[in-house]
Amino acid sequence: MIAQPATLWHATAAPTTLRPPAMGEISTDLLVIGGGFAGLSTALHAAEAGLRVVLVEASHIAFGATGRNAGFVVPNFAKVDPDGIRATLGDTKGNQLVQMAATSADLVFELITRHDISCDAQRSGWIQPSHSETALARAKDRTRQWAAEGRPVEFLTAAAVQTLTGASGWLGGWIDHSGGVLNPVSYARGLAHAAETAGATLFENTRVASLSPSGTGWQARTEAATIHAARVVNVTNAYADTLIPGLAHSFFPLKVFQIATEPLPPSVRTRLLPGGECVSDSRRNLFTFRFDAANRLITGGMHILSLGADTRVPRTIHRRMAQMLRLSDLPPLQYAWSGMAAVMPNFLPRLITPAPNLIAGIACNGRGIAMTTAMGRELAQWATGTPAEALAIPASPPAPIPLHALMRHAPNALLPISQWRDRRESPAGLGR
């Protein structure tokens, strides 16, 4: 047994044992740094392609954002849609990225089926209700754009949203039927097992202390090992350190809290999300909810001030959920946790290419499970020789965000303004 973060997912996933740390001299075709979804997907797909793969995780599999999210599988982008992506990236690259995102949930559930991963997966759909007339118009347009990509999406009236969610007040919305939910820790552990079965070697409790060029490849040093690799993929994402200069300043780190209640009684459970969908509404301070396999109600949120946030924010989120869902007898909190997400200014994922045969993948902007799984497949193609510029995700050298030390706090600092704007736009019957 190993110490785990105090999340619902770690508590309810099947027990596991820690893999040993890397020791001695190791040679490999591909070194993957980071044991989250992106790293595990990279390792799995690269090993299946015939490469010798070594993955190292500084703590243990699913320790970071991979094990600290809400378990939503959402095959789209948080703020951008196909038309906007093509306008930003051009038709060729835009088409590639749109198709990667559109099929990302397909990939997740295909891997779960193919590798028999037990992770409480439900392909029940993802719903985005609209809190304002502007958001409703955008929902119609989002439905049009993703339908044009052949996706199973549907515009929803206010009555349809209320029927599907069990909650009233939203003006309508849309649903992507290919989305769903799962236990992210169990999913990650299943990917790890699948990668090892395919031939990859995984080490935990193995932090890379230095990374330096060695011939045409790279040499990574850990506390007890020296790893020689022809190519290196760094996918520490929001938990990036100084290993690659400038990487940690290339995105905004966003701390997000999640909570889970004690199980709800059947009478309430049958009213809320009877089809098992997950919900993320359209507000800037968005409201989310879903159930786990034991009927615990799960939601999340951000904080304005860090002081006392670990105890203050979960209680605030719990009160908000009771108000939004009109649950005067909402069961008490059973779990509360937080994790870091990586957000780019344009809300698109990015590959960073700091040097030959070295690449990093960052910033899935709150769409981690689906997007990072798909990112891993792209990175495996790079490992087998596909040029970075030919991959679906835009690639560029490190480009630190100007005034990063100040700008990194903007999402939290602007939260009160976002909440005020949401209240102004929302109908009176919708909880705040």
C-alpha positions as CSV (number, residue, x, y, z in Angstrom):
1,M,0.0,0.0,0.0
2,I,1.1,3.6,-0.6
3,A,0.1,7.0,0.7
4,Q,-2.4,8.6,-1.6
5,P,-3.9,12.1,-1.9
6,A,-7.1,12.6,0.0
7,T,-9.4,12.5,-3.0
8,L,-12.5,10.5,-3.6
9,W,-10.9,8.7,-6.5
10,H,-7.8,7.5,-4.6
11,A,-10.1,6.4,-1.8
12,T,-12.4,4.3,-4.0
13,A,-10.0,2.9,-6.5
14,A,-8.7,-0.6,-6.0
15,P,-5.6,-0.7,-3.8
16,T,-2.3,-0.7,-5.5
17,T,1.4,-1.0,-4.7
18,L,4.2,1.4,-5.5
19,R,6.5,0.5,-8.4
20,P,10.2,0.7,-7.5
21,P,12.3,3.7,-8.4
22,A,14.7,3.6,-11.3
23,M,18.2,2.3,-10.4
24,G,21.5,2.2,-12.2
25,E,22.3,2.7,-15.9
26,I,19.2,2.5,-18.2
27,S,19.1,2.9,-22.0
28,T,15.9,3.4,-23.9
29,D,14.4,4.7,-27.1
30,L,11.9,7.0,-25.3
31,L,11.9,8.5,-21.9
32,V,8.5,9.8,-20.7
33,I,8.6,12.1,-17.7
34,G,5.3,12.2,-15.9
35,G,2.8,9.5,-14.9
36,G,-0.5,11.2,-15.7
37,F,-2.9,10.5,-18.6
38,A,-0.6,12.1,-21.2
39,G,2.5,10.2,-20.1
40,L,0.7,6.9,-19.7
41,S,-1.0,7.3,-23.1
42,T,2.3,8.2,-24.7
43,A,4.0,5.2,-23.1
44,L,1.2,2.8,-24.1
45,H,1.0,3.9,-27.8
46,A,4.8,4.1,-28.2
47,A,5.3,0.7,-26.7
48,E,2.6,-0.7,-29.0
49,A,4.5,0.8,-31.9
50,G,7.6,-1.2,-30.9
51,L,9.7,1.3,-29.1
52,R,11.6,0.6,-25.9
53,V,9.9,2.9,-23.4
54,V,10.7,4.0,-19.9
55,L,8.3,6.2,-17.9
56,V,9.3,7.9,-14.7
57,E,7.0,9.5,-12.2
58,A,8.3,11.7,-9.4
59,S,5.6,10.5,-6.9
60,H,3.2,7.8,-8.1
61,I,0.8,7.2,-10.9
62,A,-2.1,9.7,-10.9
63,F,-0.6,11.8,-8.1
64,G,-1.1,15.2,-9.9
65,A,-4.0,16.6,-11.8
66,T,-4.8,13.2,-13.3
67,G,-6.0,12.0,-9.9
68,R,-7.5,15.3,-8.7
69,N,-10.1,16.2,-11.4
70,A,-13.8,15.6,-11.5
71,G,-13.7,12.6,-13.8
72,F,-15.4,14.2,-16.8
73,V,-14.6,13.0,-20.3
74,V,-15.3,16.0,-22.6
75,P,-14.4,15.8,-26.3
76,N,-14.2,19.6,-27.1
77,F,-12.4,22.8,-26.0
78,A,-13.4,24.9,-23.0
79,K,-13.7,28.2,-24.9
80,V,-13.0,27.7,-28.6
81,D,-15.0,25.9,-31.3
82,P,-14.0,24.5,-34.8
83,D,-14.6,27.7,-36.7
84,G,-12.4,29.7,-34.2
85,I,-9.7,27.1,-34.2
86,R,-9.4,27.2,-38.0
87,A,-9.4,31.0,-38.0
88,T,-6.5,30.9,-35.5
89,L,-4.5,28.0,-36.9
90,G,-5.5,27.8,-40.5
91,D,-7.5,25.1,-42.2
92,T,-4.8,22.3,-42.3
93,K,-3.6,22.5,-38.7
94,G,-7.1,23.6,-37.5
95,N,-8.7,20.5,-39.1
96,Q,-6.1,18.2,-37.4
97,L,-6.7,19.7,-34.0
98,V,-10.5,19.7,-34.3
99,Q,-10.5,16.0,-35.3
100,M,-8.2,15.1,-32.5
101,A,-10.5,16.7,-30.0
102,A,-13.7,15.5,-31.6
103,T,-12.5,11.8,-31.4
104,S,-10.8,12.1,-28.0
105,A,-13.6,10.6,-26.0
106,D,-13.9,7.8,-28.6
107,L,-10.2,7.1,-27.8
108,V,-10.7,7.0,-24.1
109,F,-13.6,4.6,-24.1
110,E,-12.0,2.5,-26.8
111,L,-8.9,2.1,-24.6
112,I,-11.1,1.2,-21.6
113,T,-12.8,-1.5,-23.6
114,R,-9.7,-2.8,-25.4
115,H,-7.7,-3.1,-22.2
116,D,-10.6,-4.1,-19.9
117,I,-10.0,-1.2,-17.6
118,S,-12.3,-1.2,-14.6
119,C,-12.9,2.5,-13.8
120,D,-16.7,3.0,-13.4
121,A,-16.9,4.4,-16.9
122,Q,-20.2,5.6,-18.2
123,R,-20.5,7.0,-21.7
124,S,-23.6,8.9,-20.7
125,G,-23.0,12.3,-22.3
126,W,-21.8,15.8,-21.3
127,I,-24.2,18.6,-21.0
128,Q,-23.5,22.4,-21.1
129,P,-26.6,24.3,-19.9
130,S,-26.8,28.0,-20.9
131,H,-27.1,30.6,-18.2
132,S,-27.9,33.6,-20.5
133,E,-29.4,34.5,-23.8
134,T,-25.9,35.1,-25.2
135,A,-24.8,31.6,-24.0
136,L,-27.9,30.1,-25.5
137,A,-27.1,31.5,-28.9
138,R,-23.6,30.2,-28.5
139,A,-24.9,26.7,-27.6
140,K,-26.9,26.7,-30.9
141,D,-23.8,27.7,-32.8
142,R,-21.6,25.1,-30.9
143,T,-24.1,22.4,-31.8
144,R,-24.0,23.4,-35.4
145,Q,-20.2,23.4,-35.6
146,W,-19.6,20.1,-33.9
147,A,-22.5,18.5,-35.8
148,A,-20.7,19.5,-39.0
149,E,-17.7,17.4,-37.7
150,G,-20.0,14.4,-37.5
151,R,-20.3,14.4,-33.7
152,P,-23.3,13.1,-31.8
153,V,-24.4,16.5,-30.5
154,E,-27.9,18.0,-29.9
155,F,-29.3,21.4,-29.0
156,L,-31.4,21.3,-25.8
157,T,-34.4,23.5,-24.9
158,A,-34.9,24.7,-21.3
159,A,-37.4,21.9,-20.8
160,A,-35.0,19.3,-22.1
161,V,-32.2,20.5,-19.9
162,Q,-34.5,20.3,-16.8
163,T,-35.5,16.8,-17.8
164,L,-32.0,15.6,-18.2
165,T,-30.4,17.4,-15.2
166,G,-33.3,17.5,-12.8
167,A,-32.5,21.2,-12.1
168,S,-34.4,24.2,-13.3
169,G,-33.5,27.8,-14.3
170,W,-31.2,27.3,-17.3
171,L,-32.4,28.7,-20.6
172,G,-31.4,25.6,-22.7
173,G,-28.0,24.2,-23.8
174,W,-26.5,21.4,-25.7
175,I,-25.2,17.9,-25.2
176,D,-22.4,15.8,-26.6
177,H,-23.5,12.2,-26.3
178,S,-20.0,10.9,-26.8
179,G,-18.8,12.3,-23.5
180,G,-19.1,10.7,-20.1
181,V,-17.6,10.0,-16.7
182,L,-15.1,7.7,-15.0
183,N,-12.9,7.2,-11.9
184,P,-9.7,8.9,-13.2
185,V,-7.4,7.2,-10.8
186,S,-8.6,3.7,-11.8
187,Y,-8.4,4.8,-15.5
188,A,-4.8,5.9,-15.1
189,R,-3.8,2.8,-13.3
190,G,-5.5,0.8,-16.1
191,L,-3.4,2.7,-18.7
192,A,-0.3,2.0,-16.7
193,H,-1.0,-1.7,-16.6
194,A,-1.7,-1.7,-20.4
195,A,1.5,0.2,-21.1
196,E,3.5,-2.4,-19.1
197,T,1.7,-5.2,-20.8
198,A,2.8,-3.6,-24.1
199,G,6.4,-3.6,-23.0
200,A,6.9,-0.3,-21.3
201,T,8.8,0.0,-18.0
202,L,7.3,2.3,-15.4
203,F,9.2,3.7,-12.4
204,E,7.6,5.6,-9.5
205,N,9.2,7.8,-6.8
206,T,11.7,8.8,-9.5
207,R,12.2,12.5,-9.9
208,V,14.4,13.7,-12.8
209,A,17.0,16.0,-11.3
210,S,18.7,17.0,-14.5
211,L,18.3,16.6,-18.2
212,S,21.2,17.2,-20.6
213,P,22.1,16.5,-24.2
214,S,24.0,13.3,-24.9
215,G,25.1,12.7,-28.5
216,T,21.9,12.9,-30.5
217,G,19.8,12.0,-27.5
218,W,19.4,12.9,-23.8
219,Q,20.7,11.9,-20.4
220,A,18.4,12.1,-17.4
221,R,19.7,11.8,-13.9
222,T,17.6,10.8,-10.9
223,E,18.6,10.1,-7.4
224,A,19.7,6.6,-8.2
225,A,19.7,6.2,-12.0
226,T,21.1,7.6,-15.2
227,I,18.8,7.1,-18.1
228,H,20.0,7.4,-21.7
229,A,17.2,8.1,-24.1
230,A,17.1,8.8,-27.9
231,R,14.1,11.0,-27.3
232,V,12.3,12.5,-24.3
233,V,8.7,13.5,-23.7
234,N,8.0,15.7,-20.7
235,V,4.3,15.7,-19.7
236,T,4.3,17.1,-16.2
237,N,1.8,19.7,-17.4
238,A,0.7,22.1,-14.7
239,Y,3.2,20.5,-12.3
240,A,6.1,21.6,-14.5
241,D,9.4,22.5,-12.7
242,T,12.7,24.0,-13.9
243,L,13.8,20.9,-15.8
244,I,13.0,22.6,-19.1
245,P,13.8,26.3,-18.8
246,G,10.7,28.5,-19.5
247,L,8.2,25.6,-19.6
248,A,6.6,26.5,-16.2
249,H,6.1,30.1,-17.4
250,S,4.4,29.1,-20.7
251,F,0.9,28.6,-19.1
252,F,-1.3,29.8,-16.3
253,P,-1.5,27.4,-13.3
254,L,-5.1,27.3,-12.0
255,K,-5.9,25.7,-8.7
256,V,-9.3,24.0,-8.8
257,F,-11.2,22.5,-5.8
258,Q,-13.4,19.5,-6.0
259,I,-15.8,18.1,-3.4
260,A,-17.9,15.0,-3.0
261,T,-20.9,14.5,-0.6
262,E,-21.9,11.5,1.2
263,P,-24.2,9.3,-1.0
264,L,-27.6,10.8,-1.8
265,P,-30.8,8.8,-1.1
266,P,-32.4,7.1,-4.0
267,S,-35.3,9.6,-4.0
268,V,-33.0,12.5,-4.8
269,R,-30.7,10.4,-7.1
270,T,-33.5,9.5,-9.4
271,R,-34.4,13.2,-9.9
272,L,-30.9,14.5,-10.6
273,L,-29.1,13.3,-13.7
274,P,-31.2,10.1,-14.1
275,G,-29.2,9.2,-17.2
276,G,-25.8,9.5,-15.5
277,E,-24.6,12.5,-17.5
278,C,-22.1,15.1,-16.3
279,V,-22.8,18.9,-16.4
280,S,-20.6,22.0,-16.9
281,D,-22.6,25.1,-17.4
282,S,-21.7,28.2,-19.4
283,R,-20.9,30.7,-16.7
284,R,-17.4,32.1,-16.2
285,N,-17.5,30.8,-12.7
286,L,-18.9,27.6,-14.0
287,F,-21.1,25.2,-12.1
288,T,-20.4,21.5,-12.6
289,F,-21.9,18.3,-11.1
290,R,-22.0,14.6,-11.6
291,F,-22.5,11.4,-9.5
292,D,-20.0,8.7,-8.8
293,A,-20.8,5.0,-8.7
294,A,-22.0,5.2,-5.1
295,N,-24.3,8.2,-5.7
296,R,-22.0,10.8,-4.2
297,L,-22.6,14.2,-5.7
298,I,-19.5,15.9,-7.0
299,T,-18.9,19.5,-7.9
300,G,-16.0,22.0,-8.0
301,G,-14.9,25.6,-8.0
302,M,-12.2,28.2,-7.7
303,H,-11.0,30.5,-4.9
304,I,-10.3,34.2,-4.7
305,L,-7.9,34.4,-1.8
306,S,-5.5,31.6,-0.9
307,L,-5.7,32.3,2.9
308,G,-7.7,29.4,4.4
309,A,-8.8,28.2,1.0
310,D,-8.4,24.5,1.8
311,T,-11.2,24.6,4.4
312,R,-13.2,27.7,3.3
313,V,-13.6,26.9,-0.4
314,P,-15.0,23.4,-0.1
315,R,-17.7,24.7,2.3
316,T,-18.6,27.5,-0.1
317,I,-18.8,25.1,-3.0
318,H,-21.1,22.8,-1.0
319,R,-23.4,25.7,-0.2
320,R,-23.5,26.7,-3.9
321,M,-24.4,23.2,-5.0
322,A,-27.3,23.0,-2.4
323,Q,-28.6,26.3,-3.8
324,M,-28.2,25.4,-7.5
325,L,-29.8,22.0,-7.2
326,R,-32.4,23.1,-4.6
327,L,-31.3,20.5,-2.1
328,S,-32.1,21.8,1.4
329,D,-31.0,18.5,2.9
330,L,-27.8,18.0,0.8
331,P,-25.7,15.4,2.5
332,P,-22.5,16.7,4.2
333,L,-19.1,16.7,2.6
334,Q,-17.3,13.4,2.6
335,Y,-14.2,14.4,0.5
336,A,-12.6,17.6,-0.5
337,W,-9.4,18.0,-2.6
338,S,-7.7,20.3,-5.1
339,G,-5.4,20.1,-8.1
340,M,-3.6,22.3,-10.6
341,A,-4.8,22.7,-14.2
342,A,-2.7,24.3,-17.0
343,V,-4.4,27.1,-19.0
344,M,-3.1,28.8,-22.1
345,P,-4.2,32.3,-23.1
346,N,-5.8,31.0,-26.2
347,F,-7.3,27.9,-24.4
348,L,-5.7,25.5,-26.8
349,P,-3.2,22.7,-26.0
350,R,0.4,23.3,-27.0
351,L,3.5,21.2,-27.7
352,I,6.8,22.9,-26.7
353,T,10.0,21.9,-28.6
354,P,12.9,23.3,-26.7
355,A,15.6,21.2,-28.4
356,P,16.0,18.4,-30.9
357,N,14.5,15.1,-29.7
358,L,12.9,16.8,-26.7
359,I,9.2,17.8,-26.5
360,A,6.7,18.8,-23.8
361,G,2.9,18.7,-23.9
362,I,1.0,21.2,-21.8
363,A,-2.3,23.0,-21.2
364,C,-5.4,21.0,-21.8
365,N,-7.5,23.8,-20.2
366,G,-9.9,21.7,-18.1
367,R,-10.4,19.0,-20.7
368,G,-7.7,16.8,-19.3
369,I,-8.9,13.2,-19.5
370,A,-9.9,13.2,-23.1
371,M,-7.4,15.8,-24.4
372,T,-4.3,14.4,-22.7
373,T,-5.1,10.8,-23.7
374,A,-5.3,12.0,-27.3
375,M,-2.1,14.1,-26.8
376,G,-0.3,11.0,-25.7
377,R,-1.2,9.3,-28.9
378,E,0.2,12.3,-30.9
379,L,3.4,12.3,-28.8
380,A,3.9,8.6,-29.5
381,Q,3.8,9.4,-33.2
382,W,6.5,12.0,-32.6
383,A,8.6,9.4,-30.8
384,T,8.4,7.1,-33.8
385,G,9.6,9.8,-36.2
386,T,6.7,12.0,-37.1
387,P,7.9,15.7,-37.2
388,A,6.4,17.9,-34.4
389,E,5.0,20.3,-37.0
390,A,3.0,17.4,-38.6
391,L,1.2,16.6,-35.3
392,A,-2.4,17.7,-34.6
393,I,-1.3,19.9,-31.7
394,P,0.5,23.2,-32.5
395,A,4.2,23.0,-31.6
396,S,6.6,25.9,-31.0
397,P,9.8,26.7,-28.9
398,P,9.2,27.8,-25.3
399,A,7.4,31.2,-25.2
400,P,7.1,32.3,-21.6
401,I,4.1,34.6,-20.9
402,P,5.1,38.2,-20.3
403,L,4.9,39.3,-16.6
404,H,4.0,35.6,-15.7
405,A,4.6,36.1,-12.0
406,L,1.8,38.7,-12.0
407,M,-0.4,37.3,-14.7
408,R,-0.6,33.8,-13.3
409,H,-2.9,35.1,-10.6
410,A,-5.3,36.8,-13.0
411,P,-7.9,33.9,-13.2
412,N,-8.3,34.0,-9.4
413,A,-8.1,37.7,-9.0
414,L,-10.8,38.3,-11.6
415,L,-13.2,35.8,-10.1
416,P,-15.3,38.4,-8.3
417,I,-15.9,40.2,-11.5
418,S,-16.8,37.0,-13.3
419,Q,-19.3,36.1,-10.5
420,W,-20.9,39.6,-10.8
421,R,-21.2,39.3,-14.6
422,D,-22.7,35.8,-14.2
423,R,-25.3,37.2,-11.7
424,R,-26.3,40.0,-14.0
425,E,-26.8,37.7,-17.0
426,S,-28.5,34.8,-15.2
427,P,-32.3,34.6,-14.9
428,A,-33.8,35.1,-11.5
429,G,-34.8,31.5,-11.1
430,L,-31.2,30.2,-11.6
431,G,-29.1,29.8,-8.4
432,R,-26.1,31.9,-8.1
